[in-house]
Amino acid sequence: MRNDEEGGKGVASPERRSFMKAAGAGAGALAAAGTALHELSLVRPAAANTTGGEAGGTPIGEPWWPSRWGADDQAGASNWMTPDKALEAAALIRQGRVFDLSQIYDADMPLFGSRAFALRIPGAPTGGVFGRNKIIWNDEFLATEIGQVGTQFDGLGHIGVEAGASGDQNERRFYNGFTLADMASPYGLQKLGVEQVKPFFTPGTLIDVAGARGGMLDVGEEISVADLQAALERQGLTEEAIAPGDVVLIHTGWSSLWGVDNERYVSGEPGVGVEAGRWLAEKEVCLVGGDCWAVEVVPNPDENLAFPVHQEWLVKHGIYLHENLRLAEMVEAEAWRFAYVYAPVRIRGATGSPGSPLAVI
């Protein structure tokens, strides 16, 4: 917009047009660069022209579609969100204390691979001065991967599996069997976009594995079913506390490195292993979150597996992930049971969402 009183609100100045054009070109370059680099240092690339993996027709076992919610479903485990679940969550609110579980988004936060976060305020001010009241305003231009930086919510279009011949878009499968042939578009996913997710208001359980282990876990430390059960017992809970449609958050202590040692933070992480991932899926939870960037263990103890728990949850069961959460304050308060509140930003065709999940006790 022009920064003079004669310019209408919808008229862009040459300077701002140049800024936006350059910023857009930079965003495109960042997106192209962010597809491959650091990832290859953490996992072994797949062998060419093979599916490998478990017996059963795909690299992750038997076909997992159609889902329990029908062949056309795109909402996954957010379908558990019912009035009854909301009332269960509301019953857990006794103190009125609200925990913001999100990290602050800024350019200095740890980022996976070559992902980037760049915010610019064009002009000073961006608009004005207008009217007798001399109004001015600021706008921002943000270049980033909206759903995959900072505190991030993984949608069902984020992770899939190559279930057939190498490169066959009809056999690159996602939740409910949707294929890249169904979904792919340079302007957003045609299926499984984050706009399909239902808002979350549901009971949650925080499992303090770091407390049960006696301190922060390290890179590559796998969380087992026994670890989860031991932590629950230490907190005075049993696994029966986790009901279908609930949220489970896992504290590893890893977020203590956030903004302190970013290089170590993204070098790998402690997290849930395949066995524990399947155990939580059997509990029929709607979402699993953690205080690290993938929630699952990285690198996987099996060097031939790359993010298999993501596939177990997102692809096979429609269970969402919430990554890079702040959980230390909840641990200090021993807020083991809470109401989890989160509504993804409804960006059509996006693979995930930013935002601030809340825990209320």
SELOPA-775329 format. One record per residue (C-alpha): x, y, z; residue number from 0; residue in one letter. Coordinates in nm, 3 decimals. Example, Ala and Ser with C-alpha at 12.3 -4.5 7.8 and 13.67 -1.06 7.14 Angstrom:
<pts>
[[1.230, -0.450, 0.780], 0, A],
[[1.367, -0.106, 0.714], 1, S],
</pts>
This chain:
<pts>
[[0.000, 0.000, 0.000], 0, M],
[[0.112, 0.356, -0.059], 1, R],
[[0.227, 0.536, 0.253], 2, N],
[[0.075, 0.871, 0.163], 3, D],
[[-0.261, 1.034, 0.223], 4, E],
[[-0.348, 1.036, -0.147], 5, E],
[[-0.312, 0.660, -0.194], 6, G],
[[-0.619, 0.440, -0.154], 7, G],
[[-0.600, 0.146, 0.085], 8, K],
[[-0.581, -0.108, -0.198], 9, G],
[[-0.304, 0.062, -0.400], 10, V],
[[0.043, -0.087, -0.368], 11, A],
[[0.347, 0.137, -0.398], 12, S],
[[0.631, 0.037, -0.637], 13, P],
[[0.855, -0.010, -0.335], 14, E],
[[0.615, -0.252, -0.168], 15, R],
[[0.553, -0.439, -0.492], 16, R],
[[0.929, -0.490, -0.526], 17, S],
[[0.952, -0.606, -0.165], 18, F],
[[0.671, -0.858, -0.206], 19, M],
[[0.812, -0.989, -0.533], 20, K],
[[1.156, -1.040, -0.380], 21, A],
[[1.012, -1.196, -0.067], 22, A],
[[0.799, -1.434, -0.272], 23, G],
[[1.098, -1.540, -0.478], 24, A],
[[1.294, -1.598, -0.159], 25, G],
[[1.014, -1.807, -0.013], 26, A],
[[1.011, -2.025, -0.325], 27, G],
[[1.384, -2.079, -0.300], 28, A],
[[1.355, -2.169, 0.068], 29, L],
[[1.081, -2.419, -0.005], 30, A],
[[1.286, -2.583, -0.279], 31, A],
[[1.594, -2.600, -0.059], 32, A],
[[1.404, -2.738, 0.239], 33, G],
[[1.312, -3.074, 0.090], 34, T],
[[1.611, -3.292, 0.160], 35, A],
[[1.930, -3.187, 0.338], 36, L],
[[1.942, -3.263, 0.711], 37, H],
[[1.692, -3.547, 0.682], 38, E],
[[1.946, -3.773, 0.511], 39, L],
[[2.188, -3.745, 0.802], 40, S],
[[1.930, -3.898, 1.038], 41, L],
[[1.785, -4.185, 0.836], 42, V],
[[1.898, -4.431, 0.571], 43, R],
[[1.752, -4.364, 0.222], 44, P],
[[1.524, -4.639, 0.087], 45, A],
[[1.668, -4.888, -0.157], 46, A],
[[1.572, -4.808, -0.514], 47, A],
[[1.266, -4.976, -0.670], 48, N],
[[1.175, -5.181, -0.363], 49, T],
[[0.896, -5.166, -0.109], 50, T],
[[1.064, -5.373, 0.165], 51, G],
[[0.929, -5.364, 0.521], 52, G],
[[0.670, -5.587, 0.683], 53, E],
[[0.482, -5.870, 0.518], 54, A],
[[0.128, -5.787, 0.415], 55, G],
[[0.132, -5.603, 0.087], 56, G],
[[0.284, -5.267, 0.186], 57, T],
[[0.604, -5.164, 0.365], 58, P],
[[0.398, -5.104, 0.682], 59, I],
[[0.180, -5.416, 0.668], 60, G],
[[-0.170, -5.493, 0.549], 61, E],
[[-0.369, -5.215, 0.376], 62, P],
[[-0.515, -4.985, 0.643], 63, W],
[[-0.808, -4.853, 0.444], 64, W],
[[-1.099, -4.794, 0.453], 65, P],
[[-1.083, -4.628, 0.795], 66, S],
[[-1.322, -4.700, 1.081], 67, R],
[[-1.499, -4.375, 0.990], 68, W],
[[-1.562, -4.470, 0.627], 69, G],
[[-1.384, -4.469, 0.293], 70, A],
[[-1.433, -4.096, 0.237], 71, D],
[[-1.323, -3.978, 0.581], 72, D],
[[-1.054, -3.708, 0.597], 73, Q],
[[-1.081, -3.610, 0.966], 74, A],
[[-0.912, -3.915, 1.116], 75, G],
[[-0.899, -3.943, 1.494], 76, A],
[[-1.045, -3.595, 1.537], 77, S],
[[-1.374, -3.778, 1.475], 78, N],
[[-1.351, -3.879, 1.842], 79, W],
[[-1.441, -3.517, 1.925], 80, M],
[[-1.800, -3.544, 2.045], 81, T],
[[-2.010, -3.356, 2.300], 82, P],
[[-1.941, -3.637, 2.547], 83, D],
[[-1.562, -3.594, 2.511], 84, K],
[[-1.599, -3.219, 2.562], 85, A],
[[-1.799, -3.277, 2.881], 86, L],
[[-1.537, -3.526, 3.005], 87, E],
[[-1.269, -3.262, 2.948], 88, A],
[[-1.471, -2.989, 3.118], 89, A],
[[-1.506, -3.208, 3.427], 90, A],
[[-1.126, -3.206, 3.466], 91, L],
[[-1.117, -2.826, 3.506], 92, I],
[[-1.107, -2.759, 3.880], 93, R],
[[-0.852, -2.480, 3.929], 94, Q],
[[-0.906, -2.266, 3.621], 95, G],
[[-0.533, -2.269, 3.551], 96, R],
[[-0.433, -2.247, 3.184], 97, V],
[[-0.098, -2.368, 3.045], 98, F],
[[0.016, -2.237, 2.706], 99, D],
[[0.209, -2.531, 2.558], 100, L],
[[0.357, -2.348, 2.258], 101, S],
[[0.706, -2.217, 2.196], 102, Q],
[[0.754, -1.863, 2.063], 103, I],
[[0.789, -1.852, 1.684], 104, Y],
[[1.097, -1.659, 1.574], 105, D],
[[1.394, -1.688, 1.342], 106, A],
[[1.619, -1.817, 1.622], 107, D],
[[1.416, -2.129, 1.704], 108, M],
[[1.561, -2.471, 1.614], 109, P],
[[1.446, -2.584, 1.270], 110, L],
[[1.457, -2.930, 1.115], 111, F],
[[1.669, -2.962, 0.802], 112, G],
[[1.664, -2.652, 0.581], 113, S],
[[1.327, -2.523, 0.695], 114, R],
[[1.316, -2.149, 0.749], 115, A],
[[1.115, -1.884, 0.929], 116, F],
[[1.135, -1.525, 0.809], 117, A],
[[0.902, -1.244, 0.917], 118, L],
[[0.917, -0.897, 0.763], 119, R],
[[0.721, -0.578, 0.834], 120, I],
[[0.708, -0.393, 0.500], 121, P],
[[0.727, -0.016, 0.544], 122, G],
[[0.736, 0.188, 0.860], 123, A],
[[0.441, 0.206, 0.887], 124, P],
[[0.302, -0.040, 0.632], 125, T],
[[-0.004, 0.175, 0.571], 126, G],
[[-0.115, 0.534, 0.631], 127, G],
[[-0.131, 0.813, 0.714], 128, V],
[[-0.507, 0.823, 0.628], 129, F],
[[-0.803, 1.033, 0.730], 130, G],
[[-0.843, 1.322, 0.963], 131, R],
[[-0.774, 1.080, 1.248], 132, N],
[[-0.429, 1.008, 1.095], 133, K],
[[-0.451, 0.630, 1.116], 134, I],
[[-0.141, 0.413, 1.051], 135, I],
[[-0.090, 0.037, 1.065], 136, W],
[[0.164, -0.242, 1.036], 137, N],
[[0.124, -0.571, 0.846], 138, D],
[[0.361, -0.865, 0.826], 139, E],
[[0.485, -1.091, 0.547], 140, F],
[[0.575, -1.440, 0.666], 141, L],
[[0.782, -1.687, 0.463], 142, A],
[[0.791, -2.030, 0.622], 143, T],
[[0.647, -2.382, 0.620], 144, E],
[[0.328, -2.297, 0.805], 145, I],
[[0.261, -2.640, 0.949], 146, G],
[[0.613, -2.768, 0.996], 147, Q],
[[0.807, -2.519, 1.209], 148, V],
[[0.798, -2.428, 1.578], 149, G],
[[0.518, -2.579, 1.782], 150, T],
[[0.364, -2.779, 1.502], 151, Q],
[[0.054, -2.987, 1.449], 152, F],
[[0.102, -3.265, 1.193], 153, D],
[[-0.196, -3.316, 0.966], 154, G],
[[-0.283, -3.638, 0.785], 155, L],
[[-0.145, -3.516, 0.452], 156, G],
[[0.205, -3.475, 0.599], 157, H],
[[0.319, -3.839, 0.603], 158, I],
[[0.260, -4.133, 0.367], 159, G],
[[0.422, -4.450, 0.237], 160, V],
[[0.535, -4.565, -0.105], 161, E],
[[0.328, -4.884, -0.121], 162, A],
[[0.399, -4.988, -0.481], 163, G],
[[0.647, -4.936, -0.760], 164, A],
[[0.898, -4.657, -0.716], 165, S],
[[0.752, -4.324, -0.820], 166, G],
[[0.397, -4.451, -0.882], 167, D],
[[0.173, -4.171, -0.753], 168, Q],
[[-0.123, -4.411, -0.748], 169, N],
[[0.054, -4.623, -0.486], 170, E],
[[0.197, -4.349, -0.264], 171, R],
[[-0.059, -4.393, 0.011], 172, R],
[[-0.171, -4.178, 0.303], 173, F],
[[-0.443, -4.199, 0.567], 174, Y],
[[-0.751, -4.392, 0.452], 175, N],
[[-0.568, -4.506, 0.140], 176, G],
[[-0.573, -4.166, -0.030], 177, F],
[[-0.296, -4.147, -0.289], 178, T],
[[-0.072, -3.870, -0.412], 179, L],
[[-0.255, -3.899, -0.742], 180, A],
[[-0.568, -3.798, -0.545], 181, D],
[[-0.393, -3.531, -0.342], 182, M],
[[-0.102, -3.369, -0.523], 183, A],
[[-0.125, -3.004, -0.626], 184, S],
[[0.127, -2.719, -0.614], 185, P],
[[-0.144, -2.502, -0.456], 186, Y],
[[-0.227, -2.720, -0.157], 187, G],
[[-0.340, -3.076, -0.098], 188, L],
[[-0.664, -3.176, -0.269], 189, Q],
[[-0.733, -3.431, 0.006], 190, K],
[[-0.638, -3.448, 0.376], 191, L],
[[-0.573, -3.075, 0.411], 192, G],
[[-0.567, -2.947, 0.768], 193, V],
[[-0.900, -2.772, 0.713], 194, E],
[[-1.060, -3.116, 0.746], 195, Q],
[[-0.955, -3.154, 1.113], 196, V],
[[-1.218, -3.107, 1.383], 197, K],
[[-1.132, -2.881, 1.681], 198, P],
[[-0.998, -3.059, 1.990], 199, F],
[[-1.154, -3.027, 2.334], 200, F],
[[-1.084, -3.352, 2.510], 201, T],
[[-0.924, -3.507, 2.820], 202, P],
[[-0.546, -3.533, 2.823], 203, G],
[[-0.283, -3.722, 3.019], 204, T],
[[0.075, -3.601, 3.065], 205, L],
[[0.330, -3.882, 3.103], 206, I],
[[0.653, -3.764, 3.265], 207, D],
[[0.906, -4.015, 3.132], 208, V],
[[1.197, -3.783, 3.220], 209, A],
[[1.084, -3.779, 3.583], 210, G],
[[1.058, -4.157, 3.592], 211, A],
[[1.401, -4.192, 3.433], 212, R],
[[1.561, -3.938, 3.667], 213, G],
[[1.634, -3.664, 3.415], 214, G],
[[1.636, -3.561, 3.050], 215, M],
[[1.660, -3.844, 2.801], 216, L],
[[1.927, -3.832, 2.530], 217, D],
[[1.939, -3.867, 2.152], 218, V],
[[1.829, -4.209, 2.039], 219, G],
[[1.681, -4.317, 2.374], 220, E],
[[1.369, -4.516, 2.294], 221, E],
[[1.061, -4.489, 2.514], 222, I],
[[0.903, -4.831, 2.562], 223, S],
[[0.562, -4.942, 2.683], 224, V],
[[0.724, -5.028, 3.016], 225, A],
[[0.858, -4.671, 3.040], 226, D],
[[0.511, -4.526, 2.986], 227, L],
[[0.356, -4.763, 3.239], 228, Q],
[[0.628, -4.692, 3.498], 229, A],
[[0.584, -4.316, 3.459], 230, A],
[[0.207, -4.344, 3.494], 231, L],
[[0.247, -4.554, 3.810], 232, E],
[[0.488, -4.296, 3.956], 233, R],
[[0.223, -4.029, 3.889], 234, Q],
[[-0.047, -4.231, 4.065], 235, G],
[[-0.223, -4.322, 3.740], 236, L],
[[-0.292, -4.643, 3.554], 237, T],
[[-0.308, -4.695, 3.180], 238, E],
[[-0.688, -4.717, 3.213], 239, E],
[[-0.680, -4.340, 3.259], 240, A],
[[-0.622, -4.315, 2.883], 241, I],
[[-0.956, -4.354, 2.704], 242, A],
[[-1.052, -4.351, 2.334], 243, P],
[[-1.041, -3.998, 2.199], 244, G],
[[-0.800, -3.872, 2.465], 245, D],
[[-0.473, -3.685, 2.412], 246, V],
[[-0.140, -3.812, 2.550], 247, V],
[[0.155, -3.575, 2.600], 248, L],
[[0.504, -3.713, 2.673], 249, I],
[[0.771, -3.522, 2.865], 250, H],
[[1.132, -3.617, 2.784], 251, T],
[[1.308, -3.300, 2.904], 252, G],
[[1.443, -3.240, 2.554], 253, W],
[[1.285, -2.894, 2.528], 254, S],
[[1.535, -2.765, 2.785], 255, S],
[[1.771, -2.736, 2.485], 256, L],
[[1.533, -2.507, 2.292], 257, W],
[[1.713, -2.180, 2.218], 258, G],
[[2.006, -2.298, 2.434], 259, V],
[[2.166, -2.561, 2.212], 260, D],
[[1.966, -2.570, 1.890], 261, N],
[[2.226, -2.778, 1.710], 262, E],
[[2.197, -3.057, 1.964], 263, R],
[[1.819, -3.021, 1.973], 264, Y],
[[1.780, -3.101, 1.601], 265, V],
[[2.062, -3.360, 1.590], 266, S],
[[1.817, -3.632, 1.692], 267, G],
[[1.600, -3.689, 1.997], 268, E],
[[1.462, -3.929, 2.254], 269, P],
[[1.111, -4.044, 2.187], 270, G],
[[0.849, -4.312, 2.143], 271, V],
[[0.952, -4.636, 1.975], 272, G],
[[0.739, -4.851, 1.746], 273, V],
[[0.617, -5.080, 2.025], 274, E],
[[0.500, -4.788, 2.239], 275, A],
[[0.357, -4.616, 1.933], 276, G],
[[0.139, -4.919, 1.860], 277, R],
[[0.038, -4.943, 2.227], 278, W],
[[-0.089, -4.585, 2.219], 279, L],
[[-0.267, -4.650, 1.888], 280, A],
[[-0.443, -4.946, 2.052], 281, E],
[[-0.561, -4.706, 2.321], 282, K],
[[-0.740, -4.520, 2.038], 283, E],
[[-0.601, -4.180, 2.134], 284, V],
[[-0.673, -3.892, 1.901], 285, C],
[[-0.336, -3.714, 1.933], 286, L],
[[0.010, -3.768, 2.083], 287, V],
[[0.234, -3.473, 2.163], 288, G],
[[0.580, -3.423, 2.306], 289, G],
[[0.850, -3.174, 2.401], 290, D],
[[1.070, -3.267, 2.105], 291, C],
[[1.047, -3.216, 1.729], 292, W],
[[0.919, -3.556, 1.614], 293, A],
[[0.776, -3.714, 1.935], 294, V],
[[0.926, -4.048, 1.822], 295, E],
[[1.286, -4.160, 1.876], 296, V],
[[1.542, -4.028, 1.622], 297, V],
[[1.744, -4.200, 1.493], 298, P],
[[1.536, -4.515, 1.521], 299, N],
[[1.721, -4.809, 1.682], 300, P],
[[1.659, -4.993, 1.355], 301, D],
[[1.874, -4.796, 1.112], 302, E],
[[1.658, -4.915, 0.823], 303, N],
[[1.348, -4.738, 0.956], 304, L],
[[1.270, -4.371, 0.897], 305, A],
[[1.002, -4.214, 1.122], 306, F],
[[0.795, -4.535, 1.145], 307, P],
[[0.584, -4.410, 1.437], 308, V],
[[0.463, -4.120, 1.222], 309, H],
[[0.334, -4.381, 0.979], 310, Q],
[[0.179, -4.587, 1.257], 311, E],
[[-0.016, -4.290, 1.389], 312, W],
[[-0.089, -4.058, 1.097], 313, L],
[[-0.111, -4.304, 0.809], 314, V],
[[-0.259, -4.618, 0.962], 315, K],
[[-0.476, -4.472, 1.239], 316, H],
[[-0.535, -4.104, 1.163], 317, G],
[[-0.379, -4.008, 1.500], 318, I],
[[-0.233, -3.659, 1.500], 319, Y],
[[0.100, -3.536, 1.639], 320, L],
[[0.176, -3.216, 1.826], 321, H],
[[0.549, -3.144, 1.829], 322, E],
[[0.781, -2.898, 2.006], 323, N],
[[0.555, -2.848, 2.306], 324, L],
[[0.649, -2.678, 2.634], 325, R],
[[0.566, -2.921, 2.912], 326, L],
[[0.806, -2.835, 3.197], 327, A],
[[0.561, -2.598, 3.366], 328, E],
[[0.293, -2.868, 3.367], 329, M],
[[0.539, -3.119, 3.513], 330, V],
[[0.630, -2.874, 3.789], 331, E],
[[0.260, -2.833, 3.870], 332, A],
[[0.202, -3.210, 3.848], 333, E],
[[-0.080, -3.138, 3.606], 334, A],
[[-0.113, -3.498, 3.496], 335, W],
[[-0.478, -3.483, 3.386], 336, R],
[[-0.619, -3.184, 3.201], 337, F],
[[-0.849, -3.056, 2.931], 338, A],
[[-0.662, -3.022, 2.601], 339, Y],
[[-0.782, -2.740, 2.377], 340, V],
[[-0.663, -2.676, 2.023], 341, Y],
[[-0.812, -2.569, 1.691], 342, A],
[[-0.580, -2.593, 1.388], 343, P],
[[-0.564, -2.289, 1.161], 344, V],
[[-0.795, -2.383, 0.874], 345, R],
[[-0.556, -2.332, 0.582], 346, I],
[[-0.703, -2.521, 0.290], 347, R],
[[-0.465, -2.787, 0.162], 348, G],
[[-0.199, -2.738, 0.432], 349, A],
[[-0.004, -3.034, 0.575], 350, T],
[[-0.020, -2.901, 0.930], 351, G],
[[-0.078, -2.595, 1.141], 352, S],
[[0.090, -2.354, 1.381], 353, P],
[[-0.090, -2.238, 1.692], 354, G],
[[-0.098, -2.248, 2.069], 355, S],
[[-0.243, -2.563, 2.226], 356, P],
[[-0.371, -2.516, 2.579], 357, L],
[[-0.395, -2.744, 2.880], 358, A],
[[-0.651, -2.642, 3.143], 359, V],
[[-0.678, -2.787, 3.494], 360, I],
</pts>
